[in-house]
Amino acid sequence: MTLDIRFTEIVDEIKEDLELQSGLVLSETQSGLLKLNKHIVFKKSDIEPYIKDITEYLKNTSPSERVWECYQVVSNDMYIIAINIENPYIRLNVVDLYN
């Protein structure tokens, strides 16, 4: 239960970061998928208006200061926003969980 509460807080932080840093507001469905799967897959056309600001934020923010990452999937022109936690005590990248 504690882990579930923490993931809810992480999802809320991701939603806030995306909205404040790029103007991307997640729908209820997208928020639910993020809570359930710990990542969201976007079509390039859906995220393209926001990708410049997302990229700038990620370049200017240390991985230890944020809880997410954005990955481009070149083979099918998709993007993945996923929980990615890096600190001295834990490293969690949910994309790695699916390999």
Protein Blocks (a to p, Z undefined) as FASTA:
>chain_A
ZZmmmmmmmmmmmmmmmmmmnopacdfklmmmmmmnopacddfklmmmmmmmmmmmmmmp
cfklpcbdcdddfknopacdddddddfkbccdfklmmZZ
